[in-house]
């Protein structure tokens, strides 16, 4: 079928030889902000923040706070008159109204005004929650993203999407609210379990098929180095991912068109996360499976050469991402996908690949979507990941 293809984002040339510390910018007029990548000096970065004010609130979780909470506290002391910490439970299941209310209640207890700065110290759940809390506190407070997972560093910390989940679906309640800075300290990634790290690699991989085939080629040739967390390979991968994300967001901040390509694999992936129960699959694991399904859909309906979908399959497997999906019946699949944010009047729209390196948003029928779902083998014993 013929679908309109989004023009690719205006990208800087892909660099494979970069320094230890990088600073990128995301161009959004008065909402522009820096993205720092590398082995970062948090004390120096804290002193760079604009108009810090009297109060900072660090929001983290029970896993991350013992690792990095004190370090961030010490970096902020002396810059802010008062620095407080709030530690939430860990996990996607806690990205909900209850956690949001805990942040807002803590701000109220501290008598925070609009000049408070919130620091999101953790992965995507903490970043989304904290950003949403900042967006709605007195109609807009400042926040800084301090992502400590690979997935958050290459995706969720950049671009200003914030929100919470409902039982009916992911990220259905939220706001666009840009941070004032992103501190992507690669050193924090050493703390990640292998499974969590591999899940982040899925969000790295997606940028190749939707925007940069040269980057995909590089990922294929450096898959083992990335899997082993080679510092130079990791620096290149994080920088290029952020460059692509920043270019897309600068062109379409509120997802009126082009930004939808960043959701490649996410319609299927979000359905998997919710249907299997939050926590059964990590977000990146679900997105990896969703990309496999979206690539199959692209072959069947949009003319994508099958060998390109096979290359995507093989790279995801090499990086340790799941090859099997949990069991969901057809009615459940369709119900969950119709609740996706990209749906329009109940009609599901999928990010597809008419050409390698370019993406489109297409309405496709349920038969085609379910056929793509069935290309992924199912397991019911919980053994979803490669050995």
Backbone torsions as a table, in degrees:
resi	resn	phi	psi	omega
1	UNK	NA	159.8	179.2
2	UNK	-100.5	127.3	177.1
3	UNK	-130.4	148.6	177.6
4	UNK	-68.4	133.6	-177.2
5	UNK	-101.5	133.1	177.0
6	UNK	-69.0	139.9	171.2
7	UNK	-61.9	139.4	-179.0
8	UNK	-66.5	152.6	177.3
9	UNK	-65.9	155.6	178.5
10	UNK	-79.5	101.4	-173.1
11	UNK	-102.3	147.3	168.1
12	UNK	-72.0	155.9	178.6
13	UNK	-57.2	143.0	-179.8
14	UNK	-71.6	125.0	-179.3
15	UNK	-110.6	131.7	178.5
16	UNK	-107.6	-4.8	177.2
17	UNK	-124.2	104.6	-175.2
18	UNK	-131.2	162.2	179.5
19	UNK	-76.6	175.4	-175.7
20	UNK	-67.2	-36.6	-179.1
21	UNK	-121.3	134.7	-176.2
22	UNK	-127.2	146.5	173.5
23	UNK	-128.7	118.1	175.8
24	UNK	-108.3	162.3	174.8
25	UNK	-122.4	145.6	173.0
26	UNK	-112.3	119.2	-167.9
27	UNK	-89.7	101.3	-179.6
28	UNK	-134.2	37.6	-179.7
29	UNK	64.0	-129.1	-178.8
30	UNK	-70.1	-12.2	177.5
31	UNK	-98.2	11.5	178.1
32	UNK	-64.1	152.6	179.9
33	UNK	-157.8	160.3	179.7
34	UNK	-88.2	151.3	171.5
35	UNK	-118.3	114.3	180.0
36	UNK	-98.6	131.3	-177.1
37	UNK	-131.3	131.9	175.2
38	UNK	138.9	-155.0	174.7
39	UNK	-90.1	97.1	-163.2
40	UNK	-96.4	148.2	172.7
41	UNK	-96.2	100.8	-175.1
42	UNK	-66.3	-32.2	177.5
43	UNK	-62.7	-45.2	179.9
44	UNK	-66.0	-41.4	-179.8
45	UNK	-65.6	-36.8	178.8
46	UNK	-61.7	-36.7	-179.2
47	UNK	-72.2	-16.9	178.8
48	UNK	-84.0	-14.7	-173.6
49	UNK	-64.9	140.6	-177.9
50	UNK	-75.2	135.8	171.4
51	UNK	41.7	66.3	-171.1
52	UNK	-61.7	-31.8	178.8
53	UNK	81.4	-172.1	-172.8
54	UNK	-90.3	-23.4	-168.5
55	UNK	-131.5	134.2	171.1
56	UNK	-125.6	139.4	175.2
57	UNK	-121.5	116.9	175.4
58	UNK	-87.4	123.6	175.8
59	UNK	-110.4	124.3	-178.6
60	UNK	-142.8	-167.8	177.0
61	UNK	-130.0	176.8	-172.6
62	UNK	-66.0	-20.8	178.4
63	UNK	-86.1	-44.8	-171.7
64	UNK	-84.0	-37.4	-175.6
65	UNK	-56.7	-43.2	178.4
66	UNK	-63.7	-23.4	-178.1
67	UNK	-84.8	-42.2	-169.5
68	UNK	-131.2	-5.0	-175.9
69	UNK	-61.6	-44.5	-179.1
70	UNK	-67.5	-37.4	178.4
71	UNK	-61.2	-44.0	179.9
72	UNK	-70.0	-38.8	177.2
73	UNK	-56.5	-46.9	-178.8
74	UNK	-66.0	-34.9	179.0
75	UNK	-66.6	-31.9	-175.4
76	UNK	-88.8	-23.7	179.0
77	UNK	-64.6	135.3	-175.9
78	UNK	94.4	-23.8	174.4
79	UNK	-92.3	-40.2	176.3
80	UNK	-109.5	147.0	179.0
81	UNK	-66.4	-31.8	-178.6
82	UNK	-141.8	131.6	178.6
83	UNK	-125.7	124.8	-179.4
84	UNK	-122.6	160.0	179.4
85	UNK	-126.2	143.3	173.3
86	UNK	-129.1	124.2	-177.4
87	UNK	-111.1	120.7	-178.4
88	UNK	-103.9	163.1	172.4
89	UNK	-62.3	154.2	-178.0
90	UNK	-92.3	145.2	171.2
91	UNK	121.8	151.5	-179.6
92	UNK	-59.0	-32.1	-178.5
93	UNK	-62.6	-20.6	-179.2
94	UNK	-96.0	9.2	174.9
95	UNK	-86.2	71.9	-168.4
96	UNK	-143.9	-176.8	-178.8
97	UNK	-59.5	-37.6	-177.0
98	UNK	-62.3	-46.8	178.9
99	UNK	-65.7	-40.4	177.6
100	UNK	-60.1	-43.1	179.3
101	UNK	-64.2	-34.7	177.8
102	UNK	-63.2	-40.2	177.8
103	UNK	-65.0	-46.7	-177.9
104	UNK	-64.6	-39.3	178.5
105	UNK	-64.4	-39.3	178.7
106	UNK	-64.9	-40.6	176.8
107	UNK	-61.2	-41.1	179.0
108	UNK	-64.6	-42.5	178.8
109	UNK	-61.1	-34.0	-179.8
110	UNK	-83.3	-1.7	-177.6
111	UNK	55.5	44.1	-179.2
112	UNK	-71.3	138.2	172.2
113	UNK	-102.0	-171.2	-175.5
114	UNK	-67.4	-16.2	-178.3
115	UNK	-85.8	1.7	175.5
116	UNK	-62.1	149.5	173.0
117	UNK	-118.0	125.0	176.3
118	UNK	-96.4	140.0	177.0
119	UNK	-115.6	119.0	-179.8
120	UNK	-91.2	101.9	-176.6
121	UNK	-106.2	99.9	-178.8
122	UNK	157.2	-154.6	-179.2
123	UNK	-91.9	-158.0	-174.8
124	UNK	-64.1	-35.2	179.6
125	UNK	-62.2	-50.0	179.7
126	UNK	-64.0	-41.7	179.8
127	UNK	-62.1	-45.4	-179.9
128	UNK	-66.1	-43.9	180.0
129	UNK	-62.8	-50.1	-176.1
130	UNK	-65.7	-40.8	177.8
131	UNK	-62.7	-39.5	178.7
132	UNK	-68.5	-40.8	176.5
133	UNK	-59.5	-41.3	177.4
134	UNK	-65.4	-39.1	-177.7
135	UNK	-62.6	-35.8	-173.7
136	UNK	-103.7	-4.9	176.1
137	UNK	-75.2	113.3	-178.2
138	UNK	50.7	35.6	176.6
139	UNK	65.9	23.5	171.2
140	UNK	136.9	102.3	174.7
141	UNK	-114.2	165.5	-179.5
142	UNK	-81.1	150.8	171.4
143	UNK	-148.7	156.1	179.9
144	UNK	-121.0	133.0	175.8
145	UNK	-89.1	123.7	173.6
146	UNK	-121.7	75.8	-172.9
147	UNK	-74.0	133.2	-177.5
148	UNK	-114.1	3.7	173.9
149	UNK	-116.3	156.0	178.8
150	UNK	-62.7	-42.9	-178.8
151	UNK	-59.5	-42.6	179.8
152	UNK	-68.8	-37.4	-177.9
153	UNK	-66.7	-35.2	-175.0
154	UNK	-96.4	-7.7	-174.4
155	UNK	-141.9	-74.2	-164.6
156	UNK	-70.7	-24.0	-178.9
157	UNK	-76.8	-15.7	-175.9
158	UNK	-108.7	127.4	170.9
159	UNK	118.2	-13.5	171.1
160	UNK	83.3	10.7	173.2
161	UNK	-79.6	124.9	179.5
162	UNK	-131.1	158.8	177.7
163	UNK	161.4	-175.9	178.8
164	UNK	-133.6	166.2	178.4
165	UNK	-95.0	156.6	166.7
166	UNK	-116.7	161.3	174.6
167	UNK	-55.6	-27.1	-178.2
168	UNK	-80.7	-13.7	-179.7
169	UNK	168.6	166.9	-177.3
170	UNK	-81.7	140.7	167.4
171	UNK	57.0	31.7	-178.6
172	UNK	-78.4	-18.7	177.6
173	UNK	-119.7	123.7	-177.9
174	UNK	-179.4	-169.7	-178.7
175	UNK	-154.4	155.6	167.6
176	UNK	-84.8	119.0	-178.9
177	UNK	-151.1	108.8	-173.5
178	UNK	-77.4	142.5	172.4
179	UNK	-72.4	170.9	174.1
180	UNK	-93.2	-12.6	176.5
181	UNK	-168.7	155.8	172.1
182	UNK	-124.2	126.5	177.3
183	UNK	-111.4	96.8	179.8
184	UNK	-96.4	87.2	-178.2
185	UNK	-85.8	109.5	-176.3
186	UNK	-63.6	-23.1	179.2
187	UNK	-63.5	-27.2	-179.9
188	UNK	-68.2	-19.9	-175.9
189	UNK	-71.3	-17.3	177.4
190	UNK	-63.8	-22.0	-178.2
191	UNK	-80.9	-10.2	-172.9
192	UNK	-76.3	135.8	167.9
193	UNK	-62.0	155.1	-176.9
194	UNK	-55.7	-40.5	-177.8
195	UNK	-63.6	-44.5	-179.9
196	UNK	-65.1	-39.5	179.8
197	UNK	-65.2	-45.8	179.0
198	UNK	-61.0	-37.5	178.6
199	UNK	-60.6	-36.8	176.9
200	UNK	-66.4	-32.9	179.6
201	UNK	-62.7	-27.3	177.5
202	UNK	-59.7	-41.1	179.7
203	UNK	-71.9	-24.5	172.5
204	UNK	-68.6	-47.2	-176.4
205	UNK	-58.7	-37.2	-173.2
206	UNK	-59.5	-27.7	-175.1
207	UNK	-67.4	-26.6	179.3
208	UNK	-66.0	-58.4	-178.2
209	UNK	-61.0	-29.9	-175.6
210	UNK	-90.7	-19.0	-170.8
211	UNK	-148.2	-24.2	-168.3
212	UNK	-150.5	85.8	179.5
213	UNK	-58.4	-31.8	178.4
214	UNK	-63.1	-39.9	177.0
215	UNK	-64.2	-40.0	177.5
216	UNK	-61.7	-43.5	177.0
217	UNK	-57.6	-43.7	179.8
218	UNK	-63.1	-41.1	178.6
219	UNK	-61.3	-41.0	177.9
220	UNK	-60.7	-43.1	-176.7
221	UNK	-78.0	-14.2	-179.1
222	UNK	-118.9	20.4	-176.6
223	UNK	-60.0	-43.2	-178.1
224	UNK	-68.1	-40.3	178.2
225	UNK	-62.4	-40.9	177.9
226	UNK	-66.2	-41.9	179.6
227	UNK	-61.2	-34.4	179.8
228	UNK	-86.4	3.2	177.8
229	UNK	63.2	39.2	175.5
230	UNK	-59.5	126.0	-173.1
231	UNK	-58.7	-42.1	-178.2
232	UNK	-68.8	-43.9	178.2
233	UNK	-62.0	-40.6	179.9
234	UNK	-65.1	-41.2	178.9
235	UNK	-61.6	-42.7	178.9
236	UNK	-64.1	-44.9	-176.6
237	UNK	-64.7	-43.8	-179.3
238	UNK	-67.4	-43.5	-179.8
239	UNK	-61.5	-48.2	-176.8
240	UNK	-65.8	-38.7	177.3
241	UNK	-59.9	-45.3	-179.8
242	UNK	-67.6	-36.4	177.4
243	UNK	-60.9	-45.0	-178.9
244	UNK	-67.3	-46.3	179.6
245	UNK	-60.6	-44.0	-179.0
246	UNK	-62.9	-40.4	-179.9
247	UNK	-65.5	-40.9	179.6
248	UNK	-66.6	-45.3	-178.4
249	UNK	-65.5	-39.9	179.1
250	UNK	-61.1	-33.3	-179.3
251	UNK	-82.4	-23.0	-173.8
252	UNK	-155.4	74.7	-172.0
253	UNK	-60.8	-40.3	-171.5
254	UNK	-106.7	24.6	172.4
255	UNK	55.6	54.0	173.5
256	UNK	-84.5	-16.7	-178.4
257	UNK	-165.9	-88.3	-171.9
258	UNK	-53.4	-39.5	-174.3
259	UNK	-60.8	-21.1	178.9
260	UNK	-59.5	-23.4	-178.6
261	UNK	-64.1	-22.7	179.2
262	UNK	-68.0	-12.2	178.8
263	UNK	-94.0	20.0	176.1
264	UNK	-54.7	122.2	-179.1
265	UNK	84.4	-8.4	-171.4
266	UNK	-81.4	-28.9	177.5
267	UNK	-62.5	-48.4	174.7
268	UNK	-65.8	-42.5	-175.6
269	UNK	-64.3	-43.8	178.4
270	UNK	-63.5	-37.4	176.8
271	UNK	-62.9	-41.2	177.6
272	UNK	-62.6	-45.1	-179.5
273	UNK	-59.6	-49.5	-177.1
274	UNK	-70.8	-41.2	-176.5
275	UNK	-68.7	-37.1	179.5
276	UNK	-79.2	-17.1	-174.8
277	UNK	99.0	123.1	-176.9
278	UNK	-55.8	129.2	-178.1
279	UNK	106.9	-23.3	177.1
280	UNK	-66.3	-46.3	172.5
281	UNK	-115.8	137.6	169.7
282	UNK	-70.0	157.2	-177.1
283	UNK	-56.3	-47.0	-179.2
284	UNK	-64.7	-34.7	176.4
285	UNK	-63.4	-43.9	179.1
286	UNK	-65.6	-39.3	178.4
287	UNK	-65.6	-39.0	176.9
288	UNK	-58.6	-46.0	175.9
289	UNK	-63.8	-39.9	179.2
290	UNK	-63.4	-36.1	176.9
291	UNK	-66.6	-38.4	175.9
292	UNK	-59.5	-43.7	179.9
293	UNK	-67.3	-42.4	-179.4
294	UNK	-65.6	-35.3	176.6
295	UNK	-66.6	-41.6	176.4
296	UNK	-62.1	-41.0	176.9
297	UNK	-61.5	-39.0	-179.9
298	UNK	-66.1	-37.9	176.5
299	UNK	-64.2	-46.4	-174.3
300	UNK	-71.6	-36.2	-169.6
301	UNK	-113.5	-17.3	-171.4
302	UNK	-125.4	1.8	175.5
303	UNK	81.4	13.6	176.2
304	UNK	-63.8	130.3	178.2
305	UNK	-57.5	135.1	-175.6
306	UNK	-62.2	-29.5	-178.9
307	UNK	-67.3	-26.3	177.4
308	UNK	-73.0	-40.3	174.7
309	UNK	-62.3	-36.5	177.7
310	UNK	-65.6	-39.7	176.9
311	UNK	-61.3	-41.1	178.0
312	UNK	-63.0	-46.0	176.8
313	UNK	-54.1	-49.3	-175.1
314	UNK	-65.3	-39.9	-180.0
315	UNK	-66.1	-43.4	178.9
316	UNK	-60.8	-39.9	178.1
317	UNK	-67.2	-41.7	178.8
318	UNK	-60.0	-32.2	-178.4
319	UNK	-85.5	2.6	174.0
320	UNK	87.3	22.0	-178.8
321	UNK	-92.1	156.2	-173.0
322	UNK	-58.8	145.1	176.2
323	UNK	-110.0	-9.6	-178.4
324	UNK	-123.3	150.8	179.2
325	UNK	-111.1	153.7	171.9
326	UNK	-71.3	161.4	-176.7
327	UNK	-77.8	124.4	169.5
328	UNK	-134.1	137.2	178.5
329	UNK	-78.1	164.7	-173.3
330	UNK	-58.7	-43.3	-177.9
331	UNK	-62.8	-39.0	179.4
332	UNK	-66.8	-43.6	176.1
333	UNK	-53.3	-52.5	-174.2
334	UNK	-66.5	-38.8	178.8
335	UNK	-61.6	-44.3	-178.9
336	UNK	-68.5	-40.5	-178.6
337	UNK	-70.4	-30.6	177.2
338	UNK	-69.5	-19.1	176.1
339	UNK	-85.6	-0.9	-179.2
340	UNK	-67.0	147.1	-176.9
341	UNK	-62.7	-24.2	-178.8
342	UNK	-81.3	-8.9	178.4
343	UNK	-67.1	150.5	-178.7
344	UNK	-131.2	114.8	-179.0
345	UNK	52.9	40.5	177.9
346	UNK	81.7	-2.6	178.6
347	UNK	-94.3	124.2	-175.3
348	UNK	-79.2	132.6	176.8
349	UNK	-115.0	131.4	-174.7
350	UNK	-113.0	143.1	170.5
351	UNK	-81.9	119.5	-176.5
352	UNK	-124.2	169.1	-176.9
353	UNK	-119.5	89.2	173.6
354	UNK	-65.8	-31.6	176.4
355	UNK	-137.7	150.9	178.9
356	UNK	-69.0	122.0	-178.0
357	UNK	96.1	-1.0	175.2
358	UNK	-139.2	147.5	-175.9
359	UNK	-127.8	164.1	178.2
360	UNK	-143.4	162.4	176.2
361	UNK	-112.0	118.0	-171.9
362	UNK	-131.0	139.8	170.9
363	UNK	-86.6	120.5	-178.9
364	UNK	-127.4	153.0	-173.7
365	UNK	-76.0	165.7	-176.0
366	UNK	-63.5	-33.1	-179.4
367	UNK	-62.0	-45.0	179.6
368	UNK	-65.7	-41.3	-179.0
369	UNK	-64.9	-44.4	-179.4
370	UNK	-68.2	-31.6	175.3
371	UNK	-63.7	-39.0	177.0
372	UNK	-65.9	-41.0	177.5
373	UNK	-57.3	-41.4	-174.3
374	UNK	-75.1	-6.7	175.9
375	UNK	-74.4	-13.4	179.0
376	UNK	-99.6	122.4	179.7
377	UNK	-63.4	148.6	-176.4
378	UNK	-104.4	142.2	170.3
379	UNK	-129.7	141.3	-180.0
380	UNK	-110.6	2.6	-177.1
381	UNK	-98.1	6.4	178.2
382	UNK	84.6	-7.2	-178.6
383	UNK	-87.9	79.7	-172.4
384	UNK	-96.3	-19.6	-173.4
385	UNK	-101.3	153.6	176.1
386	UNK	-59.9	149.3	179.7
387	UNK	-68.4	NA	NA
